[in-house]
Amino acid sequence: MTQSKKNLIAKIIRTVVVLALALLCAFPLYYIIVSSFKNPIDMTKNPFSLPNPWVGGNYVEAIADGTIIRAFVNTVIVTVAAVFLQVFFGSMAAYGIIQKKSRFTAAVGSVLMIAFAVPAQATLLPLFKMESSWELVDSLLGLILLYLGSTVFCYFLIVGYMKSLPQELFEAARIDGAGPFTIYFKIVLPLIKPILTTVVVFQVMGTWNDFLYPSVFLSSQDNQTVVLQVFNAVQQFSTNWPLFMAITVIALFPVFIFFVFCQKWIVSGLVAGSVKG
């Protein structure tokens, strides 16, 4: 067998494997979307077929009382505010660690590494007591502050990329009279845009889809997020599963579109970081 035929067979095998994995990953999404347009009887009798008939009333019922819309707005507020603060403080911390190398910054880096290794579940009780003493339990502000713990993840991604930046640029800027904040906003941020975009995408998806913190720290209906609304759609004794699927689609659709739109920046940011590192 010639080398060209071997390469062709290997390419065909890779294509088949990739297509199989793609179909395997896409099937749950197909099932959720198709089921959201069915009635309960059709979903039970024909779980994997196309709807017959197509029912759009599940989406109308899902948004009729405005609960899911309010939860959607709450989630947008929390996600935007939390991710902005995570990326801002994470990049500032990385910039400070890179520019001021000393025993103190080395100690801070070690503390951050230890904090990154601590699982979130282990800190729920002290965090709840802390927020309760500050009267921040069951508030969007309290939830945003909790998500600031993910700043450590942003820091570790950004600091590795920032180490590869040419230090001569910073020295030249200092000679020209630029201060640390001028260097950060006008030189550093434009240079680390690829990794910032990657971090933003990861953090938006993680914050939007998080269930742990909202389920523990939010109790009132007015402050709940979309993930909690999906959880509440499952009743104890009987569940309208097509309605549940419609609510799930509403919760997944924004972050799915966001990921599809930003995936090219995710790849470019990771590749650029690997090349520079």
BALOBA-1460 file (C-alpha; in Angstrom, 3 decimals):
// residues 277
<rec num="1" residu="m" x="0.000" y="0.000" z="0.000"/>
<rec num="2" residu="t" x="1.391" y="3.360" z="-1.011"/>
<rec num="3" residu="q" x="1.899" y="6.222" z="1.421"/>
<rec num="4" residu="s" x="-0.790" y="8.319" z="-0.283"/>
<rec num="5" residu="k" x="-3.372" y="5.571" z="0.244"/>
<rec num="6" residu="k" x="-2.358" y="5.239" z="3.889"/>
<rec num="7" residu="n" x="-2.779" y="8.986" z="4.347"/>
<rec num="8" residu="l" x="-6.194" y="8.855" z="2.653"/>
<rec num="9" residu="i" x="-7.363" y="5.992" z="4.891"/>
<rec num="10" residu="a" x="-6.100" y="7.800" z="7.988"/>
<rec num="11" residu="k" x="-7.923" y="10.957" z="6.905"/>
<rec num="12" residu="i" x="-11.155" y="9.026" z="6.338"/>
<rec num="13" residu="i" x="-10.881" y="7.381" z="9.763"/>
<rec num="14" residu="r" x="-10.285" y="10.734" z="11.453"/>
<rec num="15" residu="t" x="-13.263" y="12.242" z="9.633"/>
<rec num="16" residu="v" x="-15.551" y="9.377" z="10.653"/>
<rec num="17" residu="v" x="-14.422" y="9.579" z="14.281"/>
<rec num="18" residu="v" x="-14.882" y="13.354" z="14.404"/>
<rec num="19" residu="l" x="-18.343" y="13.119" z="12.804"/>
<rec num="20" residu="a" x="-19.354" y="10.401" z="15.250"/>
<rec num="21" residu="l" x="-18.212" y="12.486" z="18.211"/>
<rec num="22" residu="a" x="-19.996" y="15.562" z="16.820"/>
<rec num="23" residu="l" x="-23.248" y="13.631" z="16.416"/>
<rec num="24" residu="l" x="-22.878" y="12.183" z="19.898"/>
<rec num="25" residu="c" x="-22.465" y="15.669" z="21.365"/>
<rec num="26" residu="a" x="-25.235" y="17.178" z="19.226"/>
<rec num="27" residu="f" x="-27.848" y="14.531" z="19.996"/>
<rec num="28" residu="p" x="-28.805" y="15.856" z="23.484"/>
<rec num="29" residu="l" x="-29.237" y="19.345" z="22.035"/>
<rec num="30" residu="y" x="-31.400" y="17.935" z="19.238"/>
<rec num="31" residu="y" x="-33.519" y="16.044" z="21.774"/>
<rec num="32" residu="i" x="-34.058" y="19.127" z="23.944"/>
<rec num="33" residu="i" x="-35.005" y="21.399" z="21.030"/>
<rec num="34" residu="v" x="-37.310" y="18.882" z="19.358"/>
<rec num="35" residu="s" x="-39.010" y="17.976" z="22.644"/>
<rec num="36" residu="s" x="-39.698" y="21.633" z="23.405"/>
<rec num="37" residu="f" x="-42.066" y="21.742" z="20.403"/>
<rec num="38" residu="k" x="-44.047" y="18.627" z="21.375"/>
<rec num="39" residu="n" x="-47.009" y="17.944" z="23.599"/>
<rec num="40" residu="p" x="-46.578" y="15.477" z="26.491"/>
<rec num="41" residu="i" x="-48.241" y="12.594" z="24.618"/>
<rec num="42" residu="d" x="-46.113" y="13.003" z="21.491"/>
<rec num="43" residu="m" x="-42.967" y="13.286" z="23.591"/>
<rec num="44" residu="t" x="-43.794" y="10.028" z="25.359"/>
<rec num="45" residu="k" x="-44.750" y="8.036" z="22.273"/>
<rec num="46" residu="n" x="-42.138" y="9.431" z="19.859"/>
<rec num="47" residu="p" x="-39.257" y="10.765" z="21.962"/>
<rec num="48" residu="f" x="-36.708" y="11.070" z="19.137"/>
<rec num="49" residu="s" x="-38.867" y="11.904" z="16.127"/>
<rec num="50" residu="l" x="-39.803" y="15.361" z="14.865"/>
<rec num="51" residu="p" x="-42.866" y="16.940" z="16.493"/>
<rec num="52" residu="n" x="-46.262" y="15.947" z="15.115"/>
<rec num="53" residu="p" x="-47.810" y="18.449" z="15.417"/>
<rec num="54" residu="w" x="-45.403" y="21.283" z="16.166"/>
<rec num="55" residu="v" x="-46.423" y="23.009" z="19.411"/>
<rec num="56" residu="g" x="-45.172" y="26.541" z="20.070"/>
<rec num="57" residu="g" x="-47.315" y="27.043" z="23.146"/>
<rec num="58" residu="n" x="-44.602" y="25.714" z="25.442"/>
<rec num="59" residu="y" x="-42.507" y="28.839" z="24.850"/>
<rec num="60" residu="v" x="-45.534" y="31.095" z="25.276"/>
<rec num="61" residu="e" x="-46.329" y="29.410" z="28.584"/>
<rec num="62" residu="a" x="-42.690" y="29.597" z="29.678"/>
<rec num="63" residu="i" x="-42.558" y="33.396" z="29.372"/>
<rec num="64" residu="a" x="-46.217" y="34.136" z="30.145"/>
<rec num="65" residu="d" x="-45.805" y="35.107" z="33.808"/>
<rec num="66" residu="g" x="-42.533" y="36.965" z="33.242"/>
<rec num="67" residu="t" x="-40.590" y="34.830" z="35.720"/>
<rec num="68" residu="i" x="-38.101" y="33.500" z="33.188"/>
<rec num="69" residu="i" x="-37.618" y="36.999" z="31.750"/>
<rec num="70" residu="r" x="-36.827" y="38.401" z="35.186"/>
<rec num="71" residu="a" x="-34.427" y="35.516" z="35.804"/>
<rec num="72" residu="f" x="-32.840" y="36.176" z="32.417"/>
<rec num="73" residu="v" x="-32.264" y="39.834" z="33.313"/>
<rec num="74" residu="n" x="-30.811" y="38.840" z="36.705"/>
<rec num="75" residu="t" x="-28.419" y="36.434" z="35.021"/>
<rec num="76" residu="v" x="-27.289" y="39.041" z="32.504"/>
<rec num="77" residu="i" x="-26.626" y="41.564" z="35.285"/>
<rec num="78" residu="v" x="-24.670" y="39.081" z="37.404"/>
<rec num="79" residu="t" x="-22.698" y="37.665" z="34.472"/>
<rec num="80" residu="v" x="-21.705" y="41.013" z="32.962"/>
<rec num="81" residu="a" x="-20.725" y="42.585" z="36.285"/>
<rec num="82" residu="a" x="-18.919" y="39.515" z="37.635"/>
<rec num="83" residu="v" x="-16.950" y="38.766" z="34.460"/>
<rec num="84" residu="f" x="-15.933" y="42.401" z="34.025"/>
<rec num="85" residu="l" x="-14.594" y="42.545" z="37.594"/>
<rec num="86" residu="q" x="-12.917" y="39.136" z="37.300"/>
<rec num="87" residu="v" x="-11.053" y="40.075" z="34.140"/>
<rec num="88" residu="f" x="-10.188" y="43.569" z="35.361"/>
<rec num="89" residu="f" x="-8.793" y="42.496" z="38.740"/>
<rec num="90" residu="g" x="-7.186" y="39.364" z="37.289"/>
<rec num="91" residu="s" x="-5.332" y="41.316" z="34.609"/>
<rec num="92" residu="m" x="-4.343" y="44.034" z="37.080"/>
<rec num="93" residu="a" x="-2.992" y="41.417" z="39.489"/>
<rec num="94" residu="a" x="-1.039" y="39.731" z="36.690"/>
<rec num="95" residu="y" x="0.360" y="43.102" z="35.605"/>
<rec num="96" residu="g" x="1.431" y="43.929" z="39.158"/>
<rec num="97" residu="i" x="3.079" y="40.541" z="39.679"/>
<rec num="98" residu="i" x="5.002" y="40.822" z="36.399"/>
<rec num="99" residu="q" x="6.158" y="44.408" z="36.898"/>
<rec num="100" residu="k" x="7.102" y="44.242" z="40.584"/>
<rec num="101" residu="k" x="9.078" y="41.053" z="41.073"/>
<rec num="102" residu="s" x="9.974" y="40.669" z="44.732"/>
<rec num="103" residu="r" x="9.578" y="38.278" z="47.638"/>
<rec num="104" residu="f" x="6.243" y="39.850" z="48.416"/>
<rec num="105" residu="t" x="4.816" y="39.301" z="44.936"/>
<rec num="106" residu="a" x="6.217" y="35.760" z="44.947"/>
<rec num="107" residu="a" x="4.411" y="35.131" z="48.230"/>
<rec num="108" residu="v" x="1.201" y="36.586" z="46.800"/>
<rec num="109" residu="g" x="1.524" y="34.321" z="43.772"/>
<rec num="110" residu="s" x="1.913" y="31.309" z="46.063"/>
<rec num="111" residu="v" x="-1.167" y="32.300" z="48.051"/>
<rec num="112" residu="l" x="-3.155" y="32.642" z="44.844"/>
<rec num="113" residu="m" x="-1.993" y="29.208" z="43.729"/>
<rec num="114" residu="i" x="-3.162" y="27.699" z="47.022"/>
<rec num="115" residu="a" x="-6.487" y="29.524" z="46.736"/>
<rec num="116" residu="f" x="-6.926" y="28.187" z="43.211"/>
<rec num="117" residu="a" x="-6.496" y="24.634" z="44.503"/>
<rec num="118" residu="v" x="-9.232" y="24.963" z="47.160"/>
<rec num="119" residu="p" x="-12.578" y="23.608" z="45.838"/>
<rec num="120" residu="a" x="-15.541" y="25.973" z="45.974"/>
<rec num="121" residu="q" x="-17.635" y="23.451" z="47.904"/>
<rec num="122" residu="a" x="-15.214" y="23.612" z="50.825"/>
<rec num="123" residu="t" x="-15.773" y="27.349" z="51.245"/>
<rec num="124" residu="l" x="-19.588" y="27.458" z="51.105"/>
<rec num="125" residu="l" x="-20.167" y="27.561" z="54.867"/>
<rec num="126" residu="p" x="-17.664" y="30.346" z="55.679"/>
<rec num="127" residu="l" x="-18.827" y="32.315" z="52.630"/>
<rec num="128" residu="f" x="-22.450" y="32.006" z="53.709"/>
<rec num="129" residu="k" x="-21.626" y="33.174" z="57.223"/>
<rec num="130" residu="m" x="-19.581" y="36.063" z="55.872"/>
<rec num="131" residu="e" x="-22.293" y="37.231" z="53.470"/>
<rec num="132" residu="s" x="-24.958" y="36.746" z="56.129"/>
<rec num="133" residu="s" x="-23.066" y="39.042" z="58.488"/>
<rec num="134" residu="w" x="-22.903" y="41.636" z="55.706"/>
<rec num="135" residu="e" x="-26.602" y="41.130" z="54.854"/>
<rec num="136" residu="l" x="-25.705" y="40.135" z="51.297"/>
<rec num="137" residu="v" x="-27.424" y="36.738" z="51.238"/>
<rec num="138" residu="d" x="-30.221" y="36.564" z="48.656"/>
<rec num="139" residu="s" x="-28.953" y="39.557" z="46.708"/>
<rec num="140" residu="l" x="-27.443" y="39.951" z="43.264"/>
<rec num="141" residu="l" x="-24.611" y="42.043" z="44.713"/>
<rec num="142" residu="g" x="-23.707" y="39.229" z="47.090"/>
<rec num="143" residu="l" x="-23.709" y="36.747" z="44.203"/>
<rec num="144" residu="i" x="-21.451" y="39.006" z="42.133"/>
<rec num="145" residu="l" x="-18.985" y="39.271" z="45.011"/>
<rec num="146" residu="l" x="-18.923" y="35.481" z="45.331"/>
<rec num="147" residu="y" x="-17.941" y="35.121" z="41.703"/>
<rec num="148" residu="l" x="-14.936" y="37.364" z="42.284"/>
<rec num="149" residu="g" x="-13.263" y="34.231" z="43.629"/>
<rec num="150" residu="s" x="-12.874" y="33.159" z="39.989"/>
<rec num="151" residu="t" x="-10.503" y="36.091" z="39.534"/>
<rec num="152" residu="v" x="-7.742" y="33.658" z="40.494"/>
<rec num="153" residu="f" x="-8.500" y="31.571" z="37.388"/>
<rec num="154" residu="c" x="-8.326" y="34.701" z="35.220"/>
<rec num="155" residu="y" x="-5.053" y="35.675" z="36.853"/>
<rec num="156" residu="f" x="-3.359" y="32.361" z="36.082"/>
<rec num="157" residu="l" x="-4.421" y="32.412" z="32.439"/>
<rec num="158" residu="i" x="-3.396" y="36.036" z="31.933"/>
<rec num="159" residu="v" x="-0.117" y="36.021" z="33.847"/>
<rec num="160" residu="g" x="1.325" y="33.234" z="31.696"/>
<rec num="161" residu="y" x="0.491" y="35.170" z="28.543"/>
<rec num="162" residu="m" x="1.743" y="38.448" z="29.988"/>
<rec num="163" residu="k" x="5.152" y="36.981" z="30.838"/>
<rec num="164" residu="s" x="5.809" y="36.601" z="27.119"/>
<rec num="165" residu="l" x="5.350" y="40.308" z="26.393"/>
<rec num="166" residu="p" x="8.559" y="42.180" z="25.510"/>
<rec num="167" residu="q" x="9.668" y="44.092" z="28.575"/>
<rec num="168" residu="e" x="11.458" y="46.609" z="26.357"/>
<rec num="169" residu="l" x="8.079" y="48.172" z="25.531"/>
<rec num="170" residu="f" x="7.430" y="48.890" z="29.184"/>
<rec num="171" residu="e" x="10.909" y="50.283" z="29.728"/>
<rec num="172" residu="a" x="10.539" y="52.561" z="26.707"/>
<rec num="173" residu="a" x="7.154" y="53.770" z="27.969"/>
<rec num="174" residu="r" x="8.629" y="54.557" z="31.398"/>
<rec num="175" residu="i" x="11.466" y="56.504" z="29.790"/>
<rec num="176" residu="d" x="8.860" y="58.528" z="27.882"/>
<rec num="177" residu="g" x="7.196" y="59.374" z="31.191"/>
<rec num="178" residu="a" x="4.254" y="56.963" z="31.141"/>
<rec num="179" residu="g" x="2.935" y="55.895" z="34.526"/>
<rec num="180" residu="p" x="1.917" y="52.343" z="35.499"/>
<rec num="181" residu="f" x="-1.771" y="52.886" z="34.730"/>
<rec num="182" residu="t" x="-0.998" y="54.476" z="31.363"/>
<rec num="183" residu="i" x="1.188" y="51.506" z="30.474"/>
<rec num="184" residu="y" x="-1.526" y="49.099" z="31.599"/>
<rec num="185" residu="f" x="-4.412" y="50.677" z="29.687"/>
<rec num="186" residu="k" x="-2.585" y="51.806" z="26.535"/>
<rec num="187" residu="i" x="0.058" y="49.120" z="26.067"/>
<rec num="188" residu="v" x="-0.713" y="45.993" z="28.082"/>
<rec num="189" residu="l" x="-4.450" y="45.662" z="27.416"/>
<rec num="190" residu="p" x="-4.140" y="45.893" z="23.595"/>
<rec num="191" residu="l" x="-1.323" y="43.332" z="23.624"/>
<rec num="192" residu="i" x="-3.184" y="40.778" z="25.757"/>
<rec num="193" residu="k" x="-6.499" y="41.137" z="23.930"/>
<rec num="194" residu="p" x="-6.405" y="37.531" z="22.582"/>
<rec num="195" residu="i" x="-6.118" y="35.932" z="26.013"/>
<rec num="196" residu="l" x="-8.581" y="38.420" z="27.498"/>
<rec num="197" residu="t" x="-11.161" y="37.354" z="24.931"/>
<rec num="198" residu="t" x="-10.564" y="33.702" z="25.753"/>
<rec num="199" residu="v" x="-10.895" y="34.349" z="29.482"/>
<rec num="200" residu="v" x="-14.094" y="36.349" z="28.983"/>
<rec num="201" residu="v" x="-15.707" y="33.525" z="27.005"/>
<rec num="202" residu="f" x="-14.789" y="30.891" z="29.585"/>
<rec num="203" residu="q" x="-15.965" y="33.027" z="32.499"/>
<rec num="204" residu="v" x="-19.231" y="34.056" z="30.817"/>
<rec num="205" residu="m" x="-20.124" y="30.427" z="30.187"/>
<rec num="206" residu="g" x="-19.122" y="29.357" z="33.695"/>
<rec num="207" residu="t" x="-20.998" y="32.172" z="35.417"/>
<rec num="208" residu="w" x="-24.129" y="31.869" z="33.274"/>
<rec num="209" residu="n" x="-24.400" y="28.109" z="33.792"/>
<rec num="210" residu="d" x="-23.447" y="28.044" z="37.469"/>
<rec num="211" residu="f" x="-25.932" y="26.323" z="39.748"/>
<rec num="212" residu="l" x="-24.016" y="25.948" z="43.016"/>
<rec num="213" residu="y" x="-23.824" y="29.539" z="44.239"/>
<rec num="214" residu="p" x="-27.349" y="30.646" z="43.161"/>
<rec num="215" residu="s" x="-28.948" y="27.546" z="44.714"/>
<rec num="216" residu="v" x="-27.225" y="28.172" z="48.062"/>
<rec num="217" residu="f" x="-27.241" y="31.977" z="48.302"/>
<rec num="218" residu="l" x="-30.485" y="32.938" z="46.512"/>
<rec num="219" residu="s" x="-33.922" y="32.139" z="47.877"/>
<rec num="220" residu="s" x="-36.425" y="34.763" z="46.720"/>
<rec num="221" residu="q" x="-38.163" y="34.398" z="43.376"/>
<rec num="222" residu="d" x="-37.226" y="37.909" z="42.263"/>
<rec num="223" residu="n" x="-33.466" y="37.237" z="42.483"/>
<rec num="224" residu="q" x="-33.266" y="33.811" z="40.883"/>
<rec num="225" residu="t" x="-31.193" y="33.066" z="37.779"/>
<rec num="226" residu="v" x="-32.204" y="31.132" z="34.673"/>
<rec num="227" residu="v" x="-30.448" y="27.971" z="35.865"/>
<rec num="228" residu="l" x="-32.568" y="28.012" z="39.017"/>
<rec num="229" residu="q" x="-35.668" y="28.499" z="36.888"/>
<rec num="230" residu="v" x="-34.786" y="25.361" z="34.946"/>
<rec num="231" residu="f" x="-34.325" y="23.493" z="38.223"/>
<rec num="232" residu="n" x="-37.645" y="24.785" z="39.592"/>
<rec num="233" residu="a" x="-39.447" y="23.615" z="36.459"/>
<rec num="234" residu="v" x="-39.064" y="20.011" z="37.686"/>
<rec num="235" residu="q" x="-41.970" y="19.314" z="40.033"/>
<rec num="236" residu="q" x="-41.929" y="16.741" z="42.798"/>
<rec num="237" residu="f" x="-44.760" y="14.522" z="41.560"/>
<rec num="238" residu="s" x="-45.498" y="15.525" z="37.968"/>
<rec num="239" residu="t" x="-43.540" y="17.551" z="35.433"/>
<rec num="240" residu="n" x="-44.588" y="19.055" z="32.126"/>
<rec num="241" residu="w" x="-41.490" y="17.870" z="30.288"/>
<rec num="242" residu="p" x="-42.090" y="19.757" z="27.019"/>
<rec num="243" residu="l" x="-42.419" y="22.957" z="29.046"/>
<rec num="244" residu="f" x="-39.268" y="22.016" z="30.934"/>
<rec num="245" residu="m" x="-37.447" y="21.560" z="27.619"/>
<rec num="246" residu="a" x="-38.656" y="24.957" z="26.408"/>
<rec num="247" residu="i" x="-37.340" y="26.635" z="29.558"/>
<rec num="248" residu="t" x="-34.053" y="24.777" z="29.105"/>
<rec num="249" residu="v" x="-33.726" y="26.025" z="25.523"/>
<rec num="250" residu="i" x="-34.370" y="29.596" z="26.687"/>
<rec num="251" residu="a" x="-31.621" y="29.207" z="29.286"/>
<rec num="252" residu="l" x="-29.135" y="27.599" z="26.888"/>
<rec num="253" residu="f" x="-29.750" y="29.651" z="23.760"/>
<rec num="254" residu="p" x="-27.938" y="32.902" z="24.715"/>
<rec num="255" residu="v" x="-24.753" y="31.239" z="25.951"/>
<rec num="256" residu="f" x="-24.788" y="28.799" z="23.012"/>
<rec num="257" residu="i" x="-24.972" y="31.665" z="20.501"/>
<rec num="258" residu="f" x="-22.297" y="33.522" z="22.452"/>
<rec num="259" residu="f" x="-19.966" y="30.519" z="22.327"/>
<rec num="260" residu="v" x="-20.533" y="29.892" z="18.614"/>
<rec num="261" residu="f" x="-19.899" y="33.559" z="17.851"/>
<rec num="262" residu="c" x="-16.715" y="33.729" z="19.958"/>
<rec num="263" residu="q" x="-15.167" y="30.317" z="19.328"/>
<rec num="264" residu="k" x="-12.702" y="31.669" z="16.751"/>
<rec num="265" residu="w" x="-11.324" y="34.063" z="19.378"/>
<rec num="266" residu="i" x="-11.052" y="31.214" z="21.889"/>
<rec num="267" residu="v" x="-8.886" y="29.201" z="19.511"/>
<rec num="268" residu="s" x="-6.808" y="32.186" z="18.413"/>
<rec num="269" residu="g" x="-6.205" y="33.262" z="22.011"/>
<rec num="270" residu="l" x="-5.079" y="29.823" z="23.156"/>
<rec num="271" residu="v" x="-2.903" y="29.279" z="20.086"/>
<rec num="272" residu="a" x="-1.314" y="32.724" z="20.410"/>
<rec num="273" residu="g" x="-0.589" y="32.066" z="24.058"/>
<rec num="274" residu="s" x="0.998" y="28.704" z="23.314"/>
<rec num="275" residu="v" x="3.155" y="30.130" z="20.550"/>
<rec num="276" residu="k" x="4.329" y="33.091" z="22.625"/>
<rec num="277" residu="g" x="4.835" y="31.014" z="25.733"/>
